Amino acid sequence: MFATVPSQGIQPRPFTVDEYYRMGKAGIFHPDERVELIDGLIIRMPPQGPLHAATVSRIVAYLLSCCPAQGAEVRDDKPIALGEQSEPVPDVTVVAPDPEGDYYSAHHPGPGDVLLVIEVADSSLDKDLGIKRAAYARAGIREYWVVDVEIRRLHRFSDPQDGLYCNAVVLGESDFLSPDAFPALSISVADLLAKRR
């Protein structure tokens, strides 16, 4: 049921979001099991170590201090809807306010609602730079950051066109960046990284 690299000649049968939800309601997943659906594959989400969790908390606190003033909501560990076969659960998402004014209680934010996706990577770096980056680009997510807590750098991807990000840059702790949705903001990469003990 869970994703592995398929052998040659073996075609995995992709699941839809509706089937994924029905499996959850049927109790197929353990209550504590963290999974997400990407390109029809059910992917296990690795447990969050202390550095990962602290970095997510730090990023959320930082963005909450500035994004609401920019007319945006900051969400952590919440799904986004990318189509019939993908519902990833990013570490941090910045979204436009729910048009209904109820924090997306009727549906998860989709690509048109999402201003920025951030994944925090330690053991998940290959997945975040591989399958997740590809899924976000194909869906047209306008900007995607991967915060590498081990090497202490930030991978920034933007300008999705024809299923690929046209702009990619790697930034270090001494660098600053401005999200495309909020060009007036200047964010220090160092401010997003939790201190290593």
Secondary structure, DSSP 8 states (H G I E B T S, - for coil): -B-----TT-------HHHHHHHHHTT-S-TT--EEEETTEEEE-----HHHHHHHHHHHHHHHTTTGGGT-EEEES-----STT-B---SEEEE---TTSSTTSSS---TTTEEEEEEEESTTHHHIIIIIHHHHHHHT-SEEEEEETTTTEEEEEEEEETTEEEEEEEE-TT-EE--TT-TT--EEHHHHS----
